[in-house]
Amino acid sequence: MTPFGSAGAGGDGVSRSQYKDKDKPTQIRYSNIQATKAVSDAVRTSLGPRGMDKMIQAANGDVTITNDGATILKQMQVLHPAAKMLVELSKAQDIEAGDGTTSVVVLAGSLLDASASLLSRGIHPTAISEGIQRAATKSTEILESMVTPLDLSDRESLLKSASTALNSKVVSQYSSILSPIAVDAVMKVIDPVTATNVDLNDIKIVKKLGGTVEDTELIEGLVFTSRTSGAGGPTKVEKAKIGLIQFCISPPKTDMDNQVIVSDYTQMDRVLREERAYILDIVKKIKKAGCNVLLIQKSIL
């Protein structure tokens, strides 16, 4: 009787342990779904043309007002691993398409919420995953059938597309000003015949305090935020021949620490004349090259 009783007790202990272990995957799944749903709900109200802007205050006091999903999620300090995956998903969408950062998070959250309902009915996660994959394939077919081909040489269609994209942004009331600038900026850095995408790093946006949106302009060239080396110099140069140098325009110095003792003013005058002649020789060579804009990495004199 005693051995039988011991075995029975041990059997009950194993059963309870197995039961708990069996529950763990389910609990983890629901925990992940709840975390992703919380992130999805946070940006859901920013979706669409009637979406609301979010005011986010950083730890250093900086305030950001936006309805862009990637920006909102970037500012959020998400700790849960599953929630972090949604943040990374939004970043990937921003890099790949440049838009739809809110939509992709809301869609993922909705799919996971629907999956939770199916899991509660006892449907296996693999079956749910396969069903979502089939739905994604079918959705892609439907969306591709709805696509309207766009010719990059059709500027009017491009303006309409840009204006539509701006309608859900803070600057929507300025879409008539910003749409042509955005389209023209992109068309300047791509070849309309062969282009399939655009590298936005080829377009630089320079922001200046004190101006308004109406002051925005597209400049075909380079804009430098640095000041000129001399007061009263030119602020705009057309057909520039630019020189890039990585050395100082100043008298040469030795690599060793040493001291030069000048005993009289004639020797000092000779040193100064030699230094001026050295600098003048450099300037003459730059001028001879036809350079009218000089960009210097290091110091002058």
C-alpha positions in Angstrom: 0.0 0.0 0.0 2.8 2.4 0.9 4.6 2.1 -2.4 1.4 2.5 -4.3 0.5 5.6 -2.3 3.9 7.1 -2.9 3.6 6.5 -6.6 0.2 8.0 -6.6 1.4 11.1 -4.8 4.3 11.4 -7.2 2.0 11.0 -10.2 -0.2 13.9 -8.9 2.9 16.1 -8.5 4.0 15.4 -12.1 0.6 16.1 -13.4 0.4 19.5 -11.7 3.8 20.5 -13.0 2.9 19.4 -16.6 -0.4 21.3 -16.3 1.5 24.5 -15.3 4.1 24.1 -18.0 1.3 23.6 -20.6 -0.3 26.9 -19.5 2.9 28.9 -19.8 3.0 29.2 -23.7 -0.7 30.3 -23.6 0.0 32.9 -21.0 3.0 34.2 -22.9 1.0 34.5 -26.1 -1.7 36.5 -24.4 0.9 38.7 -22.7 2.5 39.4 -26.1 -0.9 40.1 -27.7 -1.9 42.5 -24.9 1.4 44.4 -25.2 1.1 44.8 -28.9 -2.5 45.8 -28.6 -1.6 48.6 -26.2 1.0 50.0 -28.7 -1.6 49.7 -31.5 -4.3 51.5 -29.5 -1.8 54.3 -28.7 -1.4 55.2 -32.4 -4.9 54.1 -33.6 -6.4 57.6 -33.1 -3.8 59.1 -35.3 -4.8 57.1 -38.3 -6.4 58.7 -41.4 -7.3 62.2 -42.5 -9.4 62.7 -39.3 -6.6 61.3 -37.1 -5.6 63.4 -34.1 -2.1 64.8 -33.4 -0.2 63.6 -30.4 1.8 66.0 -28.1 4.8 64.2 -26.7 7.1 65.6 -24.1 10.6 64.1 -23.9 12.6 63.8 -20.6 14.6 66.9 -21.5 11.5 69.0 -21.9 11.4 69.0 -25.8 7.8 68.8 -27.1 6.9 67.1 -30.3 3.5 67.4 -32.0 2.9 64.8 -34.7 0.5 62.2 -36.0 3.2 60.2 -37.7 3.2 56.6 -36.3 7.0 56.1 -36.6 7.7 59.4 -34.8 5.3 58.6 -32.0 6.6 55.1 -31.4 10.2 56.4 -31.6 9.4 58.7 -28.7 7.8 56.0 -26.6 10.0 54.1 -24.2 8.7 50.6 -24.9 10.1 47.8 -22.8 8.1 44.7 -23.7 9.9 42.6 -26.3 6.7 42.0 -28.4 5.8 45.7 -28.3 9.4 46.6 -29.4 8.8 44.4 -32.5 5.9 46.7 -33.5 8.2 49.7 -33.1 10.7 48.0 -35.3 8.0 47.2 -37.8 7.0 50.8 -38.0 10.6 51.8 -38.5 11.0 49.3 -41.3 7.8 50.5 -43.0 9.1 54.1 -42.8 12.4 53.1 -44.4 10.8 50.9 -47.1 7.8 53.0 -48.1 8.2 56.3 -46.2 4.5 56.2 -45.2 1.9 53.9 -43.7 3.8 53.7 -40.4 0.6 54.0 -38.4 -1.5 51.7 -40.6 1.0 48.9 -40.3 1.0 49.0 -36.5 -2.8 49.2 -36.3 -3.2 46.4 -38.8 -0.8 44.2 -36.9 -2.5 44.9 -33.6 -5.9 44.1 -35.1 -4.7 40.8 -36.5 -3.2 39.8 -33.1 -6.4 40.8 -31.3 -8.4 38.6 -33.7 -5.9 35.8 -33.2 -6.5 36.0 -29.4 -10.2 35.3 -30.0 -9.3 32.3 -32.2 -6.8 31.0 -29.6 -9.5 31.1 -26.9 -11.6 28.7 -29.1 -8.8 26.2 -29.1 -7.6 26.8 -32.6 -3.9 26.0 -33.0 -1.5 28.9 -33.5 0.0 27.3 -36.6 -3.5 27.2 -38.2 -4.1 30.8 -37.4 -0.7 31.8 -38.9 -1.4 29.9 -42.1 -4.8 31.6 -42.3 -3.3 35.0 -42.0 -0.7 34.2 -44.7 -3.4 33.1 -47.1 -5.4 36.3 -46.3 -2.3 38.4 -46.9 -1.7 36.7 -50.3 -5.3 37.3 -51.3 -5.2 40.9 -50.1 -2.1 41.5 -52.2 -3.9 40.2 -55.3 -6.9 42.5 -54.6 -4.8 45.6 -53.9 -2.7 45.0 -57.1 -5.9 44.8 -59.1 -6.9 48.2 -57.7 -3.6 49.9 -58.6 -3.6 52.9 -60.9 -0.4 53.1 -63.0 1.4 56.4 -62.5 3.7 57.9 -65.1 6.6 59.9 -63.6 6.3 62.3 -66.5 2.7 63.2 -65.5 3.4 66.0 -63.1 -0.3 66.7 -62.5 -0.8 63.1 -61.1 2.3 63.4 -59.0 1.0 66.7 -57.5 -2.3 65.1 -56.6 -0.5 62.2 -54.9 1.7 64.5 -52.9 -1.3 66.7 -51.9 -3.2 63.6 -50.7 -0.3 62.5 -48.6 -0.1 65.9 -47.0 -3.8 66.1 -46.1 -3.3 64.1 -42.9 -0.3 66.1 -41.8 0.0 69.2 -39.6 0.8 71.3 -42.7 -2.2 70.1 -44.7 -3.4 73.7 -45.2 -0.2 74.4 -47.0 -0.4 71.4 -49.4 -0.8 73.7 -52.4 2.6 75.3 -51.6 4.5 72.2 -50.4 3.2 69.7 -53.0 4.9 71.3 -56.0 8.2 71.7 -54.0 8.1 68.1 -52.9 7.5 66.8 -56.5 10.1 69.0 -58.1 12.7 68.1 -55.4 12.2 64.4 -56.2 12.2 64.9 -59.9 15.5 66.7 -59.7 17.4 63.8 -58.2 16.0 60.9 -60.2 15.8 59.9 -63.9 12.1 59.6 -64.6 12.7 57.0 -67.4 14.6 54.4 -65.3 13.8 55.3 -61.7 11.9 52.8 -59.5 12.6 54.5 -56.2 14.3 57.7 -54.7 17.0 58.1 -52.2 15.7 60.9 -49.9 19.3 61.4 -48.6 19.9 63.2 -51.9 17.4 65.9 -50.8 18.5 68.2 -47.9 16.0 70.1 -45.8 17.3 73.2 -44.1 15.2 74.7 -41.4 15.4 78.4 -40.3 13.9 80.0 -37.3 11.6 83.0 -37.7 10.3 82.1 -41.2 6.9 80.8 -42.3 5.8 77.9 -44.5 5.2 80.4 -47.3 9.0 81.2 -47.3 9.8 77.6 -48.3 11.6 77.4 -51.6 13.4 74.8 -53.7 17.0 75.5 -54.5 18.8 73.6 -57.2 22.2 73.4 -55.7 23.8 73.3 -52.2 22.8 75.3 -49.2 25.3 75.8 -46.4 24.3 76.7 -42.9 27.9 77.9 -42.2 28.8 81.6 -42.4 31.3 83.0 -44.9 34.8 83.6 -43.6 34.6 87.4 -44.3 31.8 89.8 -43.6 30.0 91.2 -46.6 30.9 88.3 -48.8 28.5 86.8 -51.4 25.6 84.7 -50.2 24.7 83.2 -53.6 27.0 81.9 -56.3 25.7 80.6 -59.6 27.7 78.2 -61.8 30.1 77.7 -58.9 33.5 76.0 -59.4 34.0 74.6 -55.9 37.3 73.8 -54.3 37.6 71.3 -51.4 40.8 71.5 -49.3 41.7 69.6 -46.2 44.7 71.6 -45.1 45.2 74.9 -43.3 45.8 78.1 -45.2 48.4 79.3 -42.8 52.2 79.3 -42.4 53.7 75.8 -42.0 54.7 74.5 -38.6 57.3 71.9 -37.7 56.3 68.6 -36.1 58.7 69.2 -33.2 58.2 71.6 -30.3 60.8 74.3 -30.6 61.4 78.0 -30.0 62.6 80.7 -32.4 64.3 83.7 -30.8 64.3 86.9 -32.9 66.9 89.3 -31.8 65.9 92.4 -33.8 63.0 93.8 -35.9 64.6 93.1 -39.2 64.6 89.4 -38.6 61.0 89.6 -37.4 60.1 91.5 -40.6 61.8 88.8 -42.7 59.8 86.0 -40.9 56.5 87.9 -41.5 57.3 88.4 -45.2 58.1 84.7 -45.6 54.8 83.7 -44.0 52.8 86.1 -46.2 54.6 84.9 -49.4 53.8 81.2 -48.5 50.1 82.0 -48.0 50.0 84.2 -51.1 51.5 81.3 -53.2 48.7 79.0 -52.0 46.0 81.6 -52.8 47.4 82.1 -56.3 47.3 78.4 -57.0 43.7 78.2 -55.9 42.8 81.2 -58.0 44.6 79.8 -61.0 42.5 76.7 -60.8 39.4 78.9 -61.4 37.8 78.2 -58.1 35.2 80.8 -57.0 33.8 78.9 -54.0 36.3 77.5 -51.5 35.3 75.0 -48.8 38.0 74.5 -46.1 37.9 71.7 -43.5 40.5 73.4 -41.3 41.4 76.9 -40.3 42.5 80.0 -42.3 45.6 81.7 -40.9 
